[in-house]
Amino acid sequence: MPWIGSLNLARSRTLTIGAMASAEDTLRAAYRAFNARDIAAAIELMHPEVNWPNAWEGGRVVGHEAVAEYWTRQFESISSTVEAEHFDHEADDSVTVTVHQIVRDAQPGKLQDDTHILHRYQLEDGLIVRMDVLTAA
């Protein structure tokens, strides 16, 4: 039955499209939570041993508690917003997001930076397991 191969190919494409949409939904939710300073909601979208860049102070942090502590320190000093503008699904199943980032001082609100950057994510079972900040878009 030649149509069986076509059915399997169609099912595979549907699953791939569903995975892409799911990854984008997860990442959009993470950006919304970050911009709302809802650390708990963002953490729920991450693997317990998430590997996250400490782009503000340098280095990396691992795990929910470390990410929460990092963001708490960051939010006390700077106020940044990140808006996802474009999603690229890479051959290695990672997702690269072009992001518009605006950074201000936390209190006086003075603009520090207004730029586009790239964030690359690895997800596993619908959870973020790693994020990297790449060179400017």
BELZIDA-V539835 format. One record per residue. BURIAL is 1 if it has 16 or more other ideal C-beta (glycine too) atoms within 10 Angstrom, else 0. D_CENTER is the distance of its C-alpha to the mean C-alpha in Angstrom with 1 decimal. Layout:
burial=BURIAL d_center=D_CENTER
burial=BURIAL d_center=D_CENTER
This chain:
burial=0 d_center=43.1
burial=0 d_center=41.1
burial=0 d_center=38.9
burial=0 d_center=37.2
burial=0 d_center=35.4
burial=0 d_center=34.2
burial=0 d_center=33.1
burial=0 d_center=31.1
burial=0 d_center=29.4
burial=0 d_center=28.7
burial=0 d_center=27.2
burial=0 d_center=25.0
burial=0 d_center=23.8
burial=0 d_center=23.2
burial=0 d_center=21.2
burial=0 d_center=19.1
burial=0 d_center=18.5
burial=0 d_center=17.8
burial=0 d_center=15.1
burial=0 d_center=13.5
burial=0 d_center=13.8
burial=0 d_center=12.5
burial=1 d_center=9.3
burial=0 d_center=8.9
burial=0 d_center=10.3
burial=1 d_center=8.0
burial=1 d_center=4.8
burial=0 d_center=7.6
burial=0 d_center=8.9
burial=1 d_center=6.2
burial=1 d_center=6.7
burial=0 d_center=10.3
burial=1 d_center=10.7
burial=1 d_center=9.7
burial=0 d_center=12.1
burial=0 d_center=14.6
burial=0 d_center=14.5
burial=0 d_center=14.4
burial=1 d_center=13.3
burial=0 d_center=14.9
burial=0 d_center=13.0
burial=1 d_center=9.5
burial=1 d_center=11.2
burial=0 d_center=12.6
burial=1 d_center=9.4
burial=1 d_center=9.4
burial=1 d_center=12.2
burial=0 d_center=15.0
burial=0 d_center=15.0
burial=1 d_center=11.3
burial=1 d_center=11.6
burial=1 d_center=9.7
burial=1 d_center=11.1
burial=1 d_center=13.5
burial=1 d_center=13.3
burial=0 d_center=15.8
burial=0 d_center=18.5
burial=0 d_center=17.9
burial=0 d_center=17.3
burial=0 d_center=14.9
burial=1 d_center=14.8
burial=0 d_center=14.9
burial=1 d_center=14.9
burial=1 d_center=14.3
burial=0 d_center=17.2
burial=1 d_center=16.3
burial=1 d_center=12.8
burial=0 d_center=14.8
burial=0 d_center=17.6
burial=1 d_center=15.6
burial=1 d_center=14.0
burial=0 d_center=17.5
burial=0 d_center=19.2
burial=1 d_center=16.9
burial=0 d_center=17.4
burial=0 d_center=21.1
burial=0 d_center=21.4
burial=0 d_center=19.0
burial=1 d_center=17.5
burial=1 d_center=14.5
burial=0 d_center=12.8
burial=1 d_center=9.9
burial=0 d_center=10.5
burial=1 d_center=8.8
burial=0 d_center=12.0
burial=0 d_center=11.9
burial=1 d_center=10.3
burial=0 d_center=12.2
burial=0 d_center=12.7
burial=0 d_center=14.2
burial=0 d_center=17.4
burial=0 d_center=16.0
burial=0 d_center=13.8
burial=1 d_center=10.6
burial=1 d_center=8.5
burial=1 d_center=8.6
burial=1 d_center=7.5
burial=1 d_center=10.3
burial=1 d_center=9.7
burial=0 d_center=12.8
burial=1 d_center=12.8
burial=0 d_center=15.9
burial=1 d_center=17.1
burial=1 d_center=20.3
burial=0 d_center=22.6
burial=0 d_center=22.1
burial=0 d_center=25.7
burial=0 d_center=27.5
burial=0 d_center=24.5
burial=0 d_center=25.5
burial=0 d_center=23.1
burial=0 d_center=21.8
burial=0 d_center=19.5
burial=0 d_center=18.5
burial=0 d_center=16.7
burial=0 d_center=14.4
burial=1 d_center=12.1
burial=1 d_center=9.9
burial=1 d_center=6.6
burial=1 d_center=7.1
burial=1 d_center=5.7
burial=1 d_center=8.6
burial=1 d_center=9.3
burial=0 d_center=12.7
burial=0 d_center=14.6
burial=0 d_center=11.8
burial=0 d_center=10.0
burial=1 d_center=7.2
burial=1 d_center=9.7
burial=1 d_center=8.5
burial=1 d_center=6.4
burial=1 d_center=8.8
burial=0 d_center=9.8
burial=0 d_center=12.3
burial=0 d_center=15.4
burial=0 d_center=15.8
burial=0 d_center=15.5
